[in-house]
């Protein structure tokens, strides 16, 4: 009985102890609803992870589902034990600069659809982001280049409408670019604040550039008939005629983060294919507008002859990532310390024999528990939290690797790992 009273008293004292409170602002690295956590890159502090629950208030966002990577948020939190518990999470909204007007998605979509020379749509993000996925008809003028080159990168006609966008509501690249345009004397400067993420959320078409089609880690699909494709196709393409696409879902990569790019001799056909793959949850799917004509116009060559019909995709691993094969071999050889970064409840329902459990959201405050002298591998149920934990320790200078794959535990210690 005494032990019961002592433990109860200790718990009460721990709960009554004042929590360490702070407010930080940073760029979103990842959001996971499974672990109910959000990871931020915070200046001079590295990657911090915060838990949210039913009591957490969201501002400028209805829920965590309205927050995406690279957006900026402010978190008011309390540190309770090893966890940072968020009281409020506020999405930072980039202000509309003086002299700049907002353009809504519907109006911009109509302008893009009509085309013409009366406006110029400008992507202010880094060139690499633009090359992989951008709004139709947009040109790339990264903010850093605009700041350096100035008026050389903008039209000479100061009456032309300029429309800037970047990476979402929190992104400051397009507001800064638009402000520069106003200073240069442009009379009609507009901004689409939701940017490329907001455009995709509305299921509008996004395009890839020739350089990404040529060199990117992607699946390139020629939607034309076999005969038309054989007469001249873009190198690295796989031929899946549009009429056969609906039955070809199983051919596509298990990894749904793969970039899928469609082209045809009719852009409408490529746009329809894009809708299908987005329904299949390939979030990085785009089109290559203009198809082979655009490819030739960019100074590239076509191939002729029979076109491959089977997708062969090899995902390029990110910094610190380990392949499924290497992970399985490491587990079998017991050459790594495996750390399961799921919740304690998930771990209790099934885990790799000998694995250690440190939830991702507690990693920053519990990294000292990791034994020295043996290489470390992180895993979770999908790879999101494993990557999050990797980012946390990378900032601390601790060398680890992580698995980005779906890991499922069945009866009898059965483990299924797939992309």
Number of C-alpha atoms within 10 A of each C-alpha: 6 7 8 9 10 11 12 12 12 12 12 11 11 13 12 9 10 11 15 11 14 12 13 15 18 21 21 23 21 20 23 15 12 12 19 14 21 27 25 29 21 16 11 6 12 16 24 25 26 24 21 21 13 7 10 16 16 19 14 14 14 10 12 17 10 11 24 18 16 17 21 26 22 19 23 20 23 19 15 15 13 12 19 26 24 26 20 17 26 17 23 19 17 17 13 19 19 10 15 20 15 14 16 13 17 11 10 16 16 10 14 17 11 8 13 10 7 10 16 20 23 24 27 30 24 17 15 13 18 23 18 24 23 28 23 19 15 19 17 19 22 22 24 14 15 18 14 10 11 14 13 9 14 18 13 10 10 16 14 17 17 23 23 29 28 30 24 25 24 22 24 22 21 31 26 19 25 28 17 18 24 19 10 13 12 21 17 17 25 25 25 24 27 21 24 23 17 17 20 20 10 10 13 16 20 24 22 25 21 21 13 18 24 15 9 16 16 24 21 26 27 28 26 21 15 17 11 15 25 17 13 16 25 23 15 19 24 21 23 24 18 18 13 11 16 13 8 12 13 8 12 18 19 15 16 17 15 20 21 24 28 30 27 27 18 13 16 12 17 26 21 14 24 26 17 15 22 17 10 12 12 21 17 19 28 30 30 26 26 16 21 21 13 15 21 14 11 12 8 14 14 14 15 14 13 14 22 16 15 13 17 14 15 12 15 12 11 10 10 15 20 19 17 16 9 11 21 13 13 15 17 10 9 13 13 20 21 24 23 24 28 24 17 12 8 17 19 10 10 16 22 15 10 11 19 17 18 22 23 29 28 21 22 23 15 14 15 9 10 15 10 10 8 12 14 18 25 31 27 27 20 19 20 22 30 27 25 27 30 27 25 26 17 16 15 14 9 16 13 20 25 28 28 26 21 18 17 15 17 11 8 7 11 11 13 10 17 12 17
